[in-house]
Amino acid sequence: VWYSMRLPAEQIVKTAHGEQRVIVLADGSRMSLDALTEVRVRYTPDVRNLELVAGRANFEVAKDVTRPLKVRVGPRVVTALGTVFSVEREATDVVVTLVEGSVAVTSRDVPNSHIQMHPRQELRITDSGQVSMREGIDPVQALAWREGKLIFDDEPLRAVVARMNNYGATRIDVTGEANDLRVGGVFKAGDTMAFVDAMQSYFPLKIDHGSNTVTLRMEQDESPVKNRATH
């Protein structure tokens, strides 16, 4: 469920399971929050401060050369003037995806650290400091989650299910070797059973239905599957 609101100078914004919001900040910047996201907003005359505590958010930053917008996420700080970018806080990683404009990513605990990003790049930094950069990111795919579409590219089923569980009323559990199956495709956020049906059509999976859960596991008489699903 999407809706827009305008915030005062300082505010904590949260989304619940399956909920997404669009927030208009005091300077006219737009902030899109994914499910299970928390952002703290604190604007001063000198800087626009935000902290992504959990989840994923996209920022369409109103240009103001005298007052940068800073997003703190874990040990990292993303600084922008006028740009469109997303930031995600994973368990031990920070992921920054730049759609347009330019941002600088720094580490609060590392002096003189500075990574300048350009459009269509995705930066991943682990909390231990490992850095990887992907080039040529499709902006439409990168922002598809704002339209309720979840896009996966050769990712382990355990990670895909963790994302799907942010939206659906029925929880998906994965056991054993099924966790390592590789999945790619486009799925509708919240449509748990369509996703489960697709996984069962791709892989030799056994589906166990509980009251509010669905468990996926490899069929016992099958050897480990090495192929990949595309949807």
N, C-alpha and C positions, 0 to 999 in steps of 0.2 A: 504494500500500500504506500503510495507516494503522496506527499503533500509538502507545501512550502510554508516557511515562516521566517520572520525577521527577528534576529536575536539582539538583546542588549549587549553592552560592551564586554561583559564577562558572563560565561554560561558553560554548563556541562550538558552535552547532548548525547543521548544514547538511543540505539535502536534495539528492538527485541528480536527474538527468533522469527525469521521470515519477514521482517519489516525493513523497509528502505525509506529514506527521507531525502528531500532536497531542502537545504537551509540557505537562506539569503543572509549573508553577514552584513554588519553595519556599514561596510564600505562598498557594498554592492557585489562583492565576490559571492560565487555560488559554490556550495559544498554539498556533494551527493554522498550519502552514507549508505553503505551496504548493511546487511543484517548483522546483528551482534557486534556493533561498532560503538565505540565511545570516543568522543572528541571534546577536549576542553579548550575553550576560546577565551582569550584575554587580549583585548586591544588597548594599546597605549598611544599617546601622540607620536611616538617614535617608531614603533614596530607593531606589526600584527602577529601576535603569538597564538599558535595552536599546538595542542599536543594530541597525537593519536595514541590513545591508551590501548585500544584493542580494535581489531577488525580492519576494514578497508574503506577509504574515502577518496573521492575525486574532487579536485579543486579547480575552479575556473576563476582565476585571480584577476580582480580589477587592477589595472595598472596604476601604480603610485610610486614614482621614482624616489620620493622622499621617505617612504615608509614601507620597507620590505615586508613580505609575508613569510613567516618562518613556521614550519611544521616540525615539531620535535617528535621523534618516534624511537623509543628505546635510547640507545646511545648516539643516534644519528640526528642531524638537523638538516632539513631541506629548505633552502632559501629561494624565493621567487619574487619577481616584481610584477610582471603581467604574463600569465602563461596558463596552460592546462596540463595538469599532471595528476596521477594517482599515487597514493601511498598505502602500503599494506603492512600490517604487523603480523608476522607469522610466529611460530613458537620460538625459534632462535634466529630468525632472519628479518631483515627489513627489505621490502621490494618497492622500488620507485619506478614508475612508468611515465615517460614524458611524451605527451601528444603534440604539443606545440609550444614554442617559446624556448626558454632556457631556465635551468635550475642548477644550483650548486648544492652538493651534498657534503657535509662535514661531519666529523666525529667530535663530540664534546670532550672526550678524554684523550684525543690525539692532537697535539699542537700542529698547526699548519696543514692539517688534512683538508683536502679540497678536491672534489671530483665534479667537473663541469659536464653536464649532460646536454645532449642535443635531441631534437625531435626524433621520435620513433626508436628511442633507446629504452631498454629495461635494465635497471641496475639492481642487483641483489647483493646485500652485504650481510654476512653472518655476524652474530654478536661477538664472535672471536676475531673478526676483522677480515675474513676471506671475501674477496670481491670478484664478481663476474658480471659481464655486460653482454646483453643480447642486442643485436642491431636489426633494423628493418621491421620493427613491431607494427602490425596492422592496427591503426587507430580505432577502426570500427570494432575489431575483435577485442581490443584492450578495454573498451568501454561498454561491451555488450552486456555486462552484468547490470548496468543501469536500466536495461530493458528486460530484465528477467531471464537473460540467456547466459548459460554457463558454458564456456568453451574450454576444452582440455586438449592438450597436444602431447600425446605419448606420455601420460603421467600414470604413476602407480594407482591401482584401484583404491588403496587405502587413503591416498590424498584426495582423490576424486570424491569418495564417499564422505570424507570429512567436510568438504565444501557443500555437497548436497544436503548434509544434515543441518546446515544453517537455515534451511528454508522449509523442509517438509514436515508435516505433522507426524509422519511415521519415520522412526529412526532406522537407519540402515547400519547393520553390523557386518563386519567381514572377519572371517577366521582363517588361520593357516596360510597355505600357499596362495590362496586367492588374493591376499593383500598385494602381491607383487605383479599381478596381471597388469598389462599396459593398456591404457584407454585413451582414445582421442575422439573428439566429436563435439557437437552442440546439443545441449540438453536444456529443458525448461526448468527453471528454479521452482522447487516445490512439487513438481510432478514425479513423486517418488516411484510410483508403480510403473510408469513408462520407462524410467531409467532401469529399474530392476528387470523388466521384461527385455530391454535391449541387452543388458549384460548376460541374461540367460540365453539369448539367441546367439551371442558371440562366443560364449565360453561354456564348457561343461560344468555348470554350477548347479548345486543343490540349493533350493530356496526353502527356508524354514520361516513360517509366518507366526509371529506372536501377537499379543494384543495391540501393542503400539510399536512393534519392531519387526524388521525383516532381516534375517541373517543369511548371508551369502557364503558358501563354502564350496570347495572343489568336490566333485563327485568322487567317492572313495575308490571306485574302480578305474579312475582315469589317472594317467601319468601327468606330471606338471605340464601346464600349457605354456608355450613360449611365444605364441603368436600374439598379435595385437588387434585390438578392436578399433574400428573407425566407424563413425556414425554420421 
